[in-house]
Amino acid sequence: MEGLHSPWGTIWSIVSATGWSVDYILWGISWMNIQMMIADAPHYVTGDTPRRGKPIENEADLAIFLY
């Protein structure tokens, strides 16, 4: 699967997932709220997806992370 290439692809995905009208998406809800919903939406993570890093387990790890 390939990512979306334009705002119209994003709007199509929202219409498909929610049943909202294009008019409501464009004029009835803020684009910032839509972006936050998309960013927080559940998604699959495969074994090929790199992890975000090792967990912070002590103060030394925290110091490395912050600096």
Backbone as numpy.savetxt, mean C-alpha at the origin, in Angstrom:
# Nx Ny Nz CAx CAy CAz Cx Cy Cz
2.02 -10.82 -12.26 1.17 -9.63 -12.26 2.05 -8.40 -12.26
1.62 -7.41 -12.95 2.39 -6.18 -13.06 1.63 -5.07 -12.35
2.37 -4.10 -11.86 1.77 -2.99 -11.13 0.97 -2.06 -12.00
0.25 -1.17 -11.38 -0.57 -0.19 -12.10 0.33 0.89 -12.68
-0.08 1.41 -13.83 0.76 2.37 -14.53 0.23 3.80 -14.51
-0.98 4.00 -14.04 -1.54 5.34 -14.07 -2.65 5.45 -13.02
-3.11 6.67 -12.75 -4.24 6.83 -11.82 -5.49 6.11 -12.30
-5.67 5.96 -13.60 -6.85 5.28 -14.12 -6.84 3.79 -13.78
-5.68 3.19 -13.77 -5.58 1.80 -13.33 -5.90 1.66 -11.86
-5.47 2.62 -11.07 -5.79 2.62 -9.65 -7.29 2.78 -9.44
-7.89 3.70 -10.17 -9.34 3.90 -10.07 -10.08 2.64 -10.47
-9.66 1.97 -11.55 -10.28 0.72 -11.97 -10.20 -0.32 -10.86
-9.05 -0.42 -10.21 -8.89 -1.38 -9.12 -9.84 -1.07 -7.96
-9.99 0.20 -7.63 -10.87 0.60 -6.54 -12.32 0.30 -6.89
-12.73 0.60 -8.13 -14.10 0.30 -8.57 -14.35 -1.20 -8.48
-13.38 -2.00 -8.93 -13.53 -3.46 -8.90 -13.63 -4.00 -7.48
-12.82 -3.45 -6.58 -12.76 -3.98 -5.22 -13.91 -3.49 -4.35
-14.41 -2.28 -4.59 -15.39 -1.69 -3.68 -16.78 -1.54 -4.26
-16.88 -1.45 -5.58 -18.17 -1.18 -6.20 -18.52 0.30 -6.21
-17.61 1.14 -5.72 -17.85 2.59 -5.74 -17.87 3.08 -7.17
-18.60 4.15 -7.42 -18.64 4.74 -8.76 -17.38 5.58 -8.98
-17.06 5.80 -10.24 -15.92 6.65 -10.57 -16.17 8.07 -10.04
-17.41 8.53 -10.15 -17.75 9.86 -9.64 -17.47 9.96 -8.15
-17.84 8.93 -7.38 -17.58 8.96 -5.93 -16.08 8.94 -5.65
-15.34 8.15 -6.39 -13.89 8.08 -6.17 -13.23 9.43 -6.47
-13.67 10.08 -7.54 -13.06 11.36 -7.93 -13.52 12.53 -7.08
-14.79 12.52 -6.64 -15.34 13.71 -5.99 -15.90 13.47 -4.59
-16.12 12.20 -4.19 -16.79 11.94 -2.94 -15.89 11.55 -1.78
-14.65 11.21 -2.07 -13.71 10.78 -1.02 -12.35 11.38 -1.35
-11.60 11.75 -0.33 -10.31 12.39 -0.60 -9.31 11.37 -1.14
-8.47 11.83 -2.04 -7.45 10.96 -2.64 -6.47 10.47 -1.58
-6.21 11.28 -0.56 -5.31 10.87 0.52 -5.88 9.66 1.25
-7.17 9.67 1.52 -7.79 8.51 2.17 -7.69 7.27 1.30
-7.89 7.42 0.00 -7.76 6.28 -0.90 -6.33 5.74 -0.88
-5.34 6.63 -0.92 -3.95 6.18 -0.88 -3.63 5.44 0.41
-4.18 5.93 1.53 -3.93 5.26 2.81 -4.60 3.89 2.84
-5.79 3.76 2.26 -6.46 2.46 2.18 -5.65 1.48 1.33
-5.13 1.94 0.21 -4.34 1.08 -0.67 -3.06 0.65 0.03
-2.40 1.58 0.71 -1.14 1.25 1.38 -1.34 0.23 2.50
-2.51 0.26 3.13 -2.77 -0.62 4.27 -3.55 -1.88 3.90
-3.85 -2.04 2.62 -4.64 -3.20 2.19 -3.86 -4.49 2.38
-4.55 -5.57 2.74 -3.87 -6.86 2.86 -3.28 -7.28 1.51
-2.16 -7.93 1.55 -1.54 -8.42 0.32 -0.70 -9.66 0.63
-0.43 -10.41 -0.40 0.37 -11.62 -0.26 1.85 -11.28 -0.31
2.63 -11.96 0.52 4.08 -11.82 0.51 4.64 -13.20 0.19
5.36 -13.30 -0.91 5.93 -14.59 -1.29 7.28 -14.78 -0.63
7.80 -15.97 -0.72 9.11 -16.26 -0.16 10.22 -15.50 -0.86
9.96 -15.03 -2.09 10.97 -14.29 -2.84 11.06 -12.83 -2.41
10.08 -12.35 -1.69 10.06 -10.94 -1.28 11.10 -10.72 -0.18
12.02 -9.78 -0.37 13.02 -9.54 0.68 12.39 -9.00 1.95
12.92 -9.40 3.06 12.43 -8.93 4.35 12.92 -7.51 4.58
12.32 -6.82 5.53 12.66 -5.43 5.79 13.93 -5.28 6.60
14.46 -6.33 7.13 15.67 -6.26 7.94 15.51 -7.12 9.18
16.60 -7.25 9.87 16.52 -8.09 11.07 15.82 -7.32 12.18
15.14 -8.02 13.06 14.43 -7.34 14.14 15.39 -6.69 15.13
14.93 -5.62 15.75 15.71 -4.94 16.78 15.49 -5.68 18.09
16.55 -6.26 18.62 16.42 -7.10 19.81 17.08 -6.50 21.06
17.93 -5.49 20.87 18.60 -4.90 22.04 19.00 -3.46 21.71
19.60 -2.79 22.67 19.97 -1.39 22.47 21.03 -1.21 21.39
21.93 -2.16 21.28 22.96 -2.06 20.23 22.32 -2.12 18.84
21.35 -3.01 18.65 20.63 -3.08 17.37 19.89 -1.78 17.10
19.30 -1.20 18.13 18.58 0.06 17.97 19.54 1.18 17.57
20.71 1.22 18.19 21.70 2.25 17.85 22.15 2.11 16.40
22.34 0.87 15.94 22.74 0.63 14.54 21.62 1.08 13.61
20.39 0.77 13.97 19.25 1.15 13.15 19.12 2.67 13.03
19.32 3.38 14.14 19.13 4.83 14.15 20.28 5.60 13.53
21.46 5.01 13.52 22.62 5.75 12.99 23.25 5.07 11.87
